[in-house]
């Protein structure tokens, strides 16, 4: 597979493509090559069922088989060239889509002070959701004794 074929697969449905890379990495190229189509469909179905996209199983089988034919070094080169984000799926990183790893666009009420939520839409795949922020203890500041004298800070 050349890079143009890789890019066509990647750009057709980025979410399915990233899930297929995940399936390839979890199962390994040699096992994928040995799987029957039925066994591969069952493996893929387990992953895609959670995403409610089981109608994409035949497409995913084709993508996983194509990816399994690519040498690891070539696959990594293609991934790097495509700009594909590896930290995408299910990541809990502010500003990063947990579906595809793309950048998030925040709604008008996106201020995140204290305990709050910020609604977002993924710029790449269109997924939507909310980032949840919870206030956590950080440090004591401007501590004074009962008579008003400052207590020396222990900041790092």
MIDOSE-1310 file (N, C-alpha, C; in nm, 2 decimals, decimal comma, always signed):
residues 156
xxxx	+0,09/-0,12/+0,00/+0,00/+0,00/+0,00/+0,09/+0,12/+0,00; +0,06/+0,22/-0,09/+0,14/+0,34/-0,09/+0,07/+0,44/+0,00; +0,13/+0,56/+0,02/+0,08/+0,66/+0,11/-0,06/+0,71/+0,06; -0,08/+0,73/-0,07/-0,20/+0,78/-0,12/-0,32/+0,69/-0,08
xxxx	-0,30/+0,55/-0,09/-0,40/+0,46/-0,05/-0,43/+0,46/+0,10; -0,32/+0,48/+0,18/-0,33/+0,49/+0,32/-0,41/+0,62/+0,35; -0,38/+0,73/+0,29/-0,45/+0,85/+0,32/-0,60/+0,84/+0,28; -0,63/+0,77/+0,17/-0,77/+0,76/+0,13/-0,85/+0,68/+0,24
xxxx	-0,79/+0,57/+0,29/-0,85/+0,50/+0,40/-0,87/+0,58/+0,53; -0,76/+0,66/+0,56/-0,76/+0,74/+0,68/-0,87/+0,85/+0,67; -0,87/+0,91/+0,55/-0,97/+1,03/+0,54/-1,11/+0,99/+0,51; -1,13/+0,86/+0,47/-1,27/+0,82/+0,45/-1,36/+0,82/+0,58
xxxx	-1,30/+0,77/+0,69/-1,37/+0,77/+0,82/-1,27/+0,76/+0,92; -1,22/+0,87/+0,97/-1,11/+0,88/+1,06/-1,13/+0,80/+1,19; -1,25/+0,80/+1,24/-1,28/+0,73/+1,37/-1,27/+0,58/+1,35; -1,33/+0,53/+1,24/-1,32/+0,38/+1,21/-1,17/+0,35/+1,19
xxxx	-1,10/+0,43/+1,11/-0,96/+0,41/+1,08/-0,88/+0,40/+1,21; -0,90/+0,49/+1,30/-0,82/+0,49/+1,43/-0,86/+0,36/+1,51; -0,98/+0,33/+1,51/-1,03/+0,20/+1,58/-0,96/+0,08/+1,51; -0,95/+0,08/+1,38/-0,88/-0,03/+1,31/-0,73/-0,04/+1,35
xxxx	-0,67/+0,08/+1,36/-0,53/+0,08/+1,40/-0,52/+0,02/+1,54; -0,61/+0,06/+1,63/-0,62/+0,00/+1,76/-0,63/-0,15/+1,76; -0,72/-0,20/+1,68/-0,74/-0,35/+1,67/-0,62/-0,41/+1,62; -0,55/-0,35/+1,52/-0,43/-0,41/+1,47/-0,32/-0,42/+1,58
xxxx	-0,31/-0,31/+1,65/-0,20/-0,31/+1,76/-0,24/-0,41/+1,87; -0,36/-0,42/+1,90/-0,40/-0,51/+2,01/-0,38/-0,66/+1,97; -0,41/-0,69/+1,84/-0,40/-0,83/+1,80/-0,28/-0,87/+1,73; -0,21/-0,78/+1,67/-0,08/-0,81/+1,60/-0,10/-0,85/+1,45
xxxx	-0,01/-0,81/+1,37/-0,02/-0,83/+1,23/-0,02/-0,98/+1,20; +0,06/-1,06/+1,26/+0,06/-1,21/+1,23/-0,07/-1,27/+1,26; -0,13/-1,23/+1,37/-0,26/-1,29/+1,41/-0,37/-1,24/+1,31; -0,37/-1,12/+1,28/-0,47/-1,06/+1,18/-0,46/-1,14/+1,05
xxxx	-0,34/-1,17/+1,01/-0,33/-1,24/+0,88/-0,38/-1,38/+0,89; -0,38/-1,44/+1,01/-0,43/-1,58/+1,02/-0,58/-1,59/+1,05; -0,64/-1,48/+1,09/-0,78/-1,48/+1,12/-0,86/-1,51/+1,00; -0,97/-1,58/+1,01/-1,07/-1,59/+0,91/-1,15/-1,46/+0,91
xxxx	-1,22/-1,44/+0,80/-1,30/-1,31/+0,80/-1,40/-1,31/+0,92; -1,46/-1,43/+0,95/-1,55/-1,44/+1,06/-1,49/-1,41/+1,19; -1,37/-1,46/+1,22/-1,30/-1,44/+1,34/-1,26/-1,29/+1,35; -1,22/-1,23/+1,24/-1,19/-1,09/+1,24/-1,31/-1,00/+1,26
xxxx	-1,42/-1,04/+1,20/-1,55/-0,97/+1,22/-1,59/-0,97/+1,37; -1,57/-1,09/+1,44/-1,61/-1,10/+1,58/-1,52/-1,01/+1,66; -1,39/-1,01/+1,63/-1,30/-0,92/+1,70/-1,33/-0,77/+1,69; -1,36/-0,74/+1,56/-1,40/-0,60/+1,53/-1,53/-0,56/+1,59
xxxx	-1,63/-0,65/+1,59/-1,76/-0,63/+1,64/-1,75/-0,59/+1,79; -1,67/-0,66/+1,86/-1,65/-0,63/+2,00/-1,61/-0,48/+2,03; -1,52/-0,43/+1,94/-1,47/-0,30/+1,95/-1,58/-0,20/+1,90; -1,63/-0,22/+1,79/-1,73/-0,13/+1,73/-1,86/-0,12/+1,79
xxxx	-1,90/-0,23/+1,86/-2,03/-0,23/+1,93/-2,05/-0,12/+2,03; -1,94/-0,09/+2,10/-1,94/+0,02/+2,20/-1,96/+0,15/+2,13; -1,92/+0,16/+2,01/-1,93/+0,29/+1,93/-2,06/+0,29/+1,85; -2,14/+0,19/+1,86/-2,27/+0,18/+1,79/-2,25/+0,20/+1,64
xxxx	-2,15/+0,14/+1,58/-2,13/+0,15/+1,44/-2,11/+0,02/+1,38; -2,19/-0,08/+1,42/-2,17/-0,22/+1,37/-2,19/-0,23/+1,22; -2,26/-0,14/+1,16/-2,27/-0,15/+1,02/-2,14/-0,12/+0,94; -2,04/-0,08/+1,01/-1,91/-0,05/+0,96/-1,82/-0,17/+0,96
xxxx	-1,86/-0,28/+1,02/-1,78/-0,40/+1,04/-1,71/-0,44/+0,90; -1,78/-0,46/+0,79/-1,72/-0,50/+0,67/-1,61/-0,40/+0,63; -1,63/-0,27/+0,64/-1,53/-0,17/+0,60/-1,41/-0,19/+0,70; -1,44/-0,21/+0,83/-1,33/-0,22/+0,92/-1,24/-0,35/+0,90
xxxx	-1,31/-0,46/+0,86/-1,23/-0,58/+0,82/-1,14/-0,55/+0,71; -1,18/-0,48/+0,61/-1,10/-0,44/+0,49/-0,98/-0,35/+0,54; -1,01/-0,25/+0,62/-0,90/-0,16/+0,67/-0,80/-0,24/+0,75; -0,85/-0,32/+0,85/-0,75/-0,39/+0,93/-0,67/-0,49/+0,85
xxxx	-0,72/-0,55/+0,75/-0,65/-0,64/+0,66/-0,54/-0,56/+0,59; -0,58/-0,45/+0,53/-0,48/-0,36/+0,46/-0,37/-0,32/+0,55; -0,41/-0,27/+0,67/-0,30/-0,23/+0,77/-0,21/-0,34/+0,81; -0,26/-0,46/+0,82/-0,18/-0,58/+0,86/-0,08/-0,61/+0,75
xxxx	-0,10/-0,57/+0,63/+0,00/-0,59/+0,52/+0,12/-0,49/+0,52; +0,10/-0,39/+0,60/+0,21/-0,28/+0,60/+0,31/-0,31/+0,70; +0,44/-0,30/+0,67/+0,55/-0,31/+0,76/+0,53/-0,21/+0,87; +0,57/-0,24/+0,99/+0,55/-0,15/+1,11/+0,62/-0,01/+1,08
xxxx	+0,74/-0,01/+1,03/+0,81/+0,12/+1,01/+0,74/+0,20/+0,91; +0,68/+0,14/+0,80/+0,61/+0,21/+0,70/+0,48/+0,26/+0,76; +0,41/+0,18/+0,84/+0,28/+0,23/+0,90/+0,31/+0,35/+0,99; +0,41/+0,34/+1,07/+0,45/+0,46/+1,16/+0,48/+0,58/+1,08
xxxx	+0,55/+0,56/+0,97/+0,58/+0,68/+0,88/+0,46/+0,74/+0,82; +0,37/+0,65/+0,78/+0,24/+0,70/+0,72/+0,16/+0,77/+0,82; +0,15/+0,72/+0,94/+0,08/+0,78/+1,05/+0,13/+0,92/+1,08; +0,27/+0,93/+1,09/+0,33/+1,05/+1,11/+0,30/+1,15/+1,00
xxxx	+0,31/+1,11/+0,88/+0,29/+1,19/+0,76/+0,15/+1,24/+0,76; +0,05/+1,16/+0,80/-0,09/+1,20/+0,79/-0,13/+1,30/+0,90; -0,05/+1,31/+1,00/-0,09/+1,40/+1,11/-0,18/+1,33/+1,21; -0,21/+1,20/+1,19/-0,30/+1,13/+1,28/-0,25/+1,13/+1,42
xxxx	-0,34/+1,16/+1,52/-0,31/+1,18/+1,66/-0,32/+1,04/+1,73; -0,22/+0,99/+1,79/-0,22/+0,86/+1,85/-0,29/+0,87/+1,99; -0,29/+0,99/+2,05/-0,35/+1,00/+2,19/-0,50/+1,02/+2,18; -0,57/+0,99/+2,07/-0,71/+1,03/+2,05/-0,81/+0,95/+2,13
xxxx	-0,83/+0,82/+2,10/-0,94/+0,75/+2,15/-0,94/+0,74/+2,30; -1,05/+0,78/+2,36/-1,07/+0,77/+2,51/-0,97/+0,85/+2,59; -0,90/+0,95/+2,53/-0,81/+1,02/+2,61/-0,88/+1,12/+2,70; -0,83/+1,14/+2,82/-0,88/+1,24/+2,91/-0,79/+1,35/+2,92
xxxx	-0,77/+1,42/+2,81/-0,68/+1,54/+2,81/-0,77/+1,66/+2,77; -0,76/+1,77/+2,84/-0,84/+1,89/+2,81/-0,80/+1,93/+2,67; -0,90/+1,97/+2,59/-0,88/+2,02/+2,46/-0,85/+1,92/+2,35; -0,86/+1,79/+2,39/-0,83/+1,68/+2,29/-0,96/+1,59/+2,28
xxxx	-1,01/+1,57/+2,16/-1,13/+1,49/+2,14/-1,10/+1,35/+2,19; -1,19/+1,29/+2,27/-1,17/+1,15/+2,32/-1,21/+1,05/+2,21; -1,26/+1,09/+2,10/-1,30/+1,00/+1,99/-1,19/+0,99/+1,89; -1,14/+1,10/+1,84/-1,04/+1,10/+1,73/-0,91/+1,17/+1,76
xxxx	-0,91/+1,24/+1,87/-0,78/+1,31/+1,91/-0,77/+1,44/+1,85; -0,87/+1,49/+1,78/-0,87/+1,62/+1,72/-0,89/+1,74/+1,82; -0,87/+1,86/+1,77/-0,88/+1,97/+1,86/-1,03/+2,00/+1,89; -1,06/+2,06/+2,01/-1,19/+2,09/+2,05/-1,23/+2,24/+2,03
xxxx	-1,35/+2,26/+1,99/-1,40/+2,40/+1,99/-1,50/+2,41/+2,10; -1,48/+2,51/+2,18/-1,57/+2,53/+2,30/-1,69/+2,62/+2,28; -1,80/+2,59/+2,35/-1,92/+2,67/+2,34/-1,90/+2,80/+2,41; -2,00/+2,89/+2,40/-1,99/+3,02/+2,46/-1,97/+3,02/+2,61
xxxx	-2,03/+2,92/+2,68/-2,02/+2,92/+2,83/-1,90/+2,83/+2,87; -1,79/+2,84/+2,81/-1,67/+2,75/+2,83/-1,58/+2,79/+2,95; -1,62/+2,89/+3,02/-1,53/+2,93/+3,13/-1,53/+2,82/+3,23; -1,41/+2,78/+3,28/-1,39/+2,67/+3,36/-1,33/+2,70/+3,50
xxxx	-1,40/+2,78/+3,57/-1,35/+2,82/+3,71/-1,43/+2,74/+3,81; -1,35/+2,68/+3,90/-1,42/+2,60/+4,01/-1,48/+2,48/+3,95; -1,59/+2,43/+4,01/-1,66/+2,32/+3,96/-1,75/+2,36/+3,84; -1,73/+2,31/+3,72/-1,81/+2,35/+3,61/-1,79/+2,25/+3,49
xxxx	-1,87/+2,27/+3,39/-1,86/+2,19/+3,26/-1,84/+2,29/+3,15; -1,77/+2,25/+3,05/-1,75/+2,33/+2,93/-1,79/+2,24/+2,81; -1,89/+2,28/+2,74/-1,94/+2,21/+2,62/-1,84/+2,23/+2,50; -1,82/+2,12/+2,42/-1,73/+2,13/+2,31/-1,78/+2,05/+2,19
xxxx	-1,72/+2,08/+2,08/-1,74/+2,01/+1,95/-1,61/+1,98/+1,89; -1,58/+1,86/+1,84/-1,45/+1,83/+1,78/-1,44/+1,89/+1,65; -1,34/+1,96/+1,62/-1,31/+2,03/+1,49/-1,30/+1,93/+1,38; -1,24/+1,81/+1,41/-1,21/+1,71/+1,31/-1,33/+1,62/+1,28
xxxx	-1,39/+1,55/+1,39/-1,49/+1,45/+1,36/-1,63/+1,49/+1,39; -1,65/+1,61/+1,46/-1,78/+1,66/+1,49/-1,85/+1,60/+1,61; -1,77/+1,52/+1,69/-1,82/+1,47/+1,81/-1,85/+1,58/+1,91; -1,94/+1,56/+2,00/-1,97/+1,67/+2,10/-1,96/+1,61/+2,24
xxxx	-1,94/+1,69/+2,34/-1,94/+1,65/+2,48/-1,92/+1,76/+2,57; -1,88/+1,73/+2,69/-1,85/+1,83/+2,79/-1,72/+1,79/+2,87; -1,64/+1,89/+2,89/-1,53/+1,87/+2,98/-1,57/+1,91/+3,12; -1,54/+1,83/+3,22/-1,58/+1,85/+3,35/-1,46/+1,90/+3,43
xxxx	-1,47/+2,01/+3,50/-1,37/+2,06/+3,59/-1,42/+2,06/+3,73; -1,33/+2,02/+3,82/-1,36/+2,01/+3,96/-1,25/+2,09/+4,03; -1,29/+2,17/+4,13/-1,20/+2,24/+4,21/-1,12/+2,15/+4,30; -0,99/+2,16/+4,30/-0,91/+2,07/+4,39/-0,82/+2,16/+4,47
xxxx	-0,78/+2,11/+4,59/-0,69/+2,18/+4,68/-0,56/+2,20/+4,61; -0,50/+2,32/+4,62/-0,37/+2,34/+4,56/-0,27/+2,38/+4,67; -0,30/+2,48/+4,74/-0,21/+2,53/+4,84/-0,27/+2,63/+4,93; -0,20/+2,66/+5,04/-0,24/+2,77/+5,13/-0,16/+2,89/+5,09
xxxx	-0,21/+3,01/+5,09/-0,14/+3,13/+5,06/-0,17/+3,24/+5,16; -0,08/+3,33/+5,17/-0,10/+3,44/+5,26/-0,14/+3,40/+5,40; -0,07/+3,30/+5,46/-0,10/+3,25/+5,59/-0,04/+3,34/+5,70; -0,12/+3,37/+5,80/-0,07/+3,46/+5,90/-0,10/+3,40/+6,04
xxxx	-0,02/+3,43/+6,13/-0,05/+3,39/+6,27/-0,16/+3,47/+6,33; -0,21/+3,43/+6,45/-0,32/+3,50/+6,51/-0,29/+3,65/+6,53; -0,17/+3,69/+6,55/-0,13/+3,83/+6,57/-0,11/+3,90/+6,44; -0,13/+3,84/+6,33/-0,11/+3,90/+6,20/+0,03/+3,89/+6,13
xxxx	+0,12/+3,83/+6,20/+0,26/+3,81/+6,14/+0,25/+3,70/+6,03; +0,32/+3,72/+5,92/+0,31/+3,62/+5,81/+0,39/+3,50/+5,85; +0,34/+3,39/+5,80/+0,41/+3,26/+5,82/+0,49/+3,24/+5,69; +0,62/+3,21/+5,70/+0,70/+3,19/+5,58/+0,64/+3,08/+5,49
xxxx	+0,65/+3,11/+5,36/+0,59/+3,02/+5,26/+0,69/+2,90/+5,24; +0,63/+2,78/+5,21/+0,71/+2,66/+5,18/+0,70/+2,62/+5,04; +0,68/+2,72/+4,95/+0,66/+2,69/+4,81/+0,79/+2,63/+4,75; +0,77/+2,54/+4,65/+0,88/+2,48/+4,58/+0,94/+2,57/+4,48
